[in-house]
Amino acid sequence: MSAVTDAVRVMAPGNPIGRSIRDSLVVAKRNLIRMVRIPEVIIFGLIQPIMFVVLFSYVFGGSMDIGGSTSPEVYREFLMAGIFAQTVTFATAGAGAGIAEDMHKGLIDRFRSLPMARGAVLTGRTLADMVQTALTLLVLAVVALLVGWRTHTSMGEVLGAFGLLLLTGYAFTWIGALIGLTVRTPEAATSGGLVWLFPVTFVSNAFVDSSNMTPWLRHIADWNPFSATVQACRELFGNPGSPPRTPGPCSTRCGRR
């Protein structure tokens, strides 16, 4: 009962936190309606990751050494965590371009003249982008299953991996928001959002095993935070490229019995 009371108190009209939440949801709804009315944005956002899955799976599959195996099936399972992570991070460019376009048209100035929370514009935009990213991940997972990707862990771990991907994408959209606020045109925001994303995503363990890289490049890839996200998802999915799971102390003692 106290939890319900606290929630009502937070959402009260006079509470600044409640007002900020409501304003953010209103802005998020506005952006989602805009996405629905411009379906090209969603369609093209889905086509690119699907192309990456098909091209990488069938062009590079069979030529990549993953744990001593060059099997195309092994590479497809190794690849998908990297494709998922790349997809959520590339949403950064769209977020930056959208905010830059709103600023270019003067929409942000109109929002500032209204009695609304100042941070609601950015929060609402990033929430709408996270919904679009979740839809993209859903479609991408279906395509991955069609080309042979499989998970080998529990449903909870698989959902945890997708949750981690969404949190990573949400964090990266704030970088896109910063870029969108600092440039003058949507074109500059798109270019600025992609310039740094390519080295971050490709100098990593997303598409190749970092152990096959030259030593100086391998160190960069291993310390790349993007690589940590990809590796965590591989372990949660149970895909190749993750270290073998060792039994814990309890299971070891039980085995001894």
C-alpha positions in Angstrom: 0.0 0.0 0.0 2.8 2.4 0.8 4.4 1.7 -2.6 1.2 2.7 -4.3 0.9 5.9 -2.2 4.5 6.8 -3.1 3.8 6.3 -6.8 0.7 8.5 -6.6 2.7 11.2 -4.8 5.4 11.2 -7.4 2.9 11.5 -10.3 0.9 14.3 -8.6 0.4 17.4 -10.8 2.4 19.6 -8.5 5.4 17.3 -8.2 8.3 18.3 -10.5 9.4 14.6 -10.9 5.9 13.6 -11.9 5.6 16.5 -14.3 8.9 15.6 -15.9 7.8 12.0 -16.4 4.5 13.1 -17.9 6.1 15.6 -20.2 8.7 13.1 -21.3 6.0 10.5 -22.1 4.1 13.1 -24.1 7.2 14.0 -26.2 8.0 10.3 -26.6 4.4 9.7 -27.9 4.8 12.6 -30.3 8.0 11.1 -31.8 6.5 7.6 -32.0 3.5 9.0 -33.9 5.9 10.8 -36.2 7.7 7.5 -36.9 4.5 5.7 -37.7 3.5 8.5 -40.1 6.9 8.3 -41.8 7.3 4.5 -42.2 10.3 4.9 -44.5 12.4 5.7 -41.3 11.4 2.3 -39.8 11.7 0.4 -43.0 15.2 1.7 -43.9 16.2 1.2 -40.3 15.3 -2.5 -40.6 16.9 -3.1 -44.0 20.4 -2.1 -43.0 20.9 -4.6 -40.1 19.2 -7.4 -42.1 21.7 -6.7 -44.9 24.6 -7.0 -42.5 23.3 -10.3 -41.2 22.9 -11.8 -44.7 26.2 -10.4 -46.1 28.4 -11.2 -43.1 26.9 -14.7 -42.7 27.2 -15.8 -46.2 30.2 -13.8 -47.5 32.5 -14.2 -44.5 31.1 -17.5 -43.1 33.5 -20.3 -43.7 36.6 -18.0 -43.9 36.7 -16.9 -40.3 38.5 -18.9 -37.6 36.4 -19.0 -34.5 38.0 -21.1 -31.8 39.8 -23.3 -34.3 36.7 -23.8 -36.4 35.9 -22.3 -39.8 32.4 -23.7 -40.0 29.8 -21.2 -41.4 27.3 -22.3 -38.7 29.8 -21.5 -35.9 30.5 -18.1 -37.4 26.8 -17.2 -37.7 26.3 -17.8 -34.0 29.5 -15.9 -33.2 28.4 -13.0 -35.4 24.9 -12.3 -34.1 25.8 -10.8 -30.8 28.0 -8.3 -32.7 25.3 -7.5 -35.2 22.8 -6.9 -32.4 25.2 -4.6 -30.6 26.1 -2.7 -33.8 22.4 -2.2 -34.6 21.6 -0.6 -31.2 24.6 1.7 -31.4 23.9 2.8 -34.9 20.6 4.2 -33.7 22.8 7.0 -32.3 23.0 8.6 -35.7 19.2 8.7 -36.1 18.7 10.2 -32.7 21.2 13.0 -33.4 19.7 13.7 -36.8 16.2 13.9 -35.3 17.1 16.3 -32.6 19.2 18.4 -35.1 16.1 18.6 -37.4 13.8 19.7 -34.6 16.3 22.4 -33.7 16.7 23.5 -37.3 12.9 23.8 -37.7 12.6 25.8 -34.4 10.5 23.1 -32.7 12.8 23.0 -29.7 12.4 26.8 -29.2 8.6 26.3 -29.2 8.9 23.6 -26.6 11.0 26.0 -24.5 8.2 28.5 -24.5 5.8 26.0 -23.1 5.4 25.3 -19.3 7.0 21.9 -19.5 10.1 20.2 -18.0 13.3 21.3 -19.9 14.7 17.8 -20.0 11.5 16.2 -21.4 12.4 16.9 -25.0 15.6 14.9 -24.9 14.2 12.2 -22.6 11.2 11.7 -24.7 13.2 11.5 -27.9 15.6 8.9 -26.4 12.7 6.8 -25.1 11.0 6.8 -28.6 14.3 5.8 -30.1 14.6 2.9 -27.6 11.1 1.7 -28.7 12.2 1.7 -32.3 15.4 -0.1 -31.4 13.4 -2.8 -29.6 11.3 -3.3 -32.7 14.5 -3.5 -34.8 16.0 -6.1 -32.5 12.8 -8.2 -32.6 12.8 -8.3 -36.4 16.6 -8.9 -36.5 16.3 -11.8 -34.1 13.7 -13.5 -36.4 16.0 -13.0 -39.4 18.9 -14.4 -37.3 16.9 -17.5 -36.5 16.1 -18.0 -40.2 19.8 -18.0 -41.1 20.7 -20.5 -38.4 21.4 -18.6 -35.2 20.5 -20.4 -32.0 20.8 -19.7 -28.3 22.0 -22.4 -25.8 21.0 -20.9 -22.4 17.9 -20.3 -20.4 15.2 -17.9 -21.4 16.1 -15.6 -18.5 19.7 -15.2 -19.8 18.5 -14.6 -23.3 16.1 -11.9 -22.2 18.9 -10.4 -20.0 21.1 -10.2 -23.1 18.4 -8.3 -25.0 17.9 -6.1 -22.0 21.6 -5.3 -21.9 21.5 -4.4 -25.6 18.6 -2.0 -25.1 20.4 -0.3 -22.2 23.5 0.0 -24.3 21.5 1.5 -27.2 19.7 3.9 -24.8 23.1 5.1 -23.4 24.4 5.6 -26.9 21.4 7.6 -28.0 22.3 10.3 -25.4 25.6 10.7 -27.2 23.6 11.2 -30.4 21.5 13.7 -28.6 24.6 15.6 -27.6 25.8 15.6 -31.2 22.4 16.8 -32.4 22.4 19.7 -30.0 25.9 20.9 -31.1 25.7 20.8 -34.9 23.7 23.1 -37.2 22.1 20.7 -39.7 20.6 17.1 -39.6 23.1 16.1 -42.3 26.0 17.1 -40.1 24.5 15.2 -37.2 24.2 12.1 -39.3 27.8 12.3 -40.5 29.1 13.2 -37.0 27.1 10.3 -35.5 28.7 7.7 -37.9 32.3 9.0 -38.0 33.1 7.7 -34.5 30.8 4.7 -34.6 32.6 2.8 -37.3 36.0 2.5 -35.5 34.2 1.7 -32.2 32.2 -1.1 -33.7 34.7 -2.6 -36.1 37.8 -2.4 -33.9 36.3 -4.9 -31.6 35.4 -8.6 -31.2 32.0 -8.1 -32.9 32.8 -9.6 -36.3 36.2 -11.3 -35.8 38.0 -13.1 -33.0 40.3 -10.5 -31.4 42.9 -13.1 -30.8 43.5 -13.2 -34.6 44.4 -9.5 -34.7 47.9 -8.0 -34.5 49.0 -7.5 -30.8 48.6 -3.7 -30.7 45.2 -3.8 -32.4 44.1 -6.7 -30.2 44.7 -4.7 -27.1 42.6 -1.8 -28.4 39.8 -4.2 -29.3 39.9 -6.0 -26.0 39.7 -2.8 -24.0 36.9 -1.4 -26.2 33.7 -1.1 -24.1 31.7 -2.2 -27.1 33.7 -5.5 -27.1 32.7 -6.0 -23.4 29.0 -5.7 -24.3 29.3 -8.1 -27.3 31.2 -10.6 -25.2 28.6 -10.4 -22.4 25.8 -11.0 -24.9 27.7 -14.0 -26.3 28.0 -15.5 -22.9 24.3 -14.9 -22.1 23.3 -16.4 -25.5 25.8 -19.3 -25.0 27.2 -18.6 -28.5 30.7 -19.5 -29.7 33.5 -17.1 -28.7 32.5 -17.0 -25.1 34.7 -18.9 -22.6 33.5 -22.3 -21.5 31.4 -22.3 -18.3 33.0 -23.9 -15.3 30.9 -25.4 -12.5 30.7 -23.4 -9.3 31.8 -24.6 -5.9 28.4 -26.0 -5.0 28.1 -28.0 -8.2 31.7 -29.3 -7.8 30.9 -30.6 -4.3 27.7 -32.1 -5.5 29.6 -33.9 -8.2 32.1 -35.3 -5.7 29.2 -36.8 -3.8 
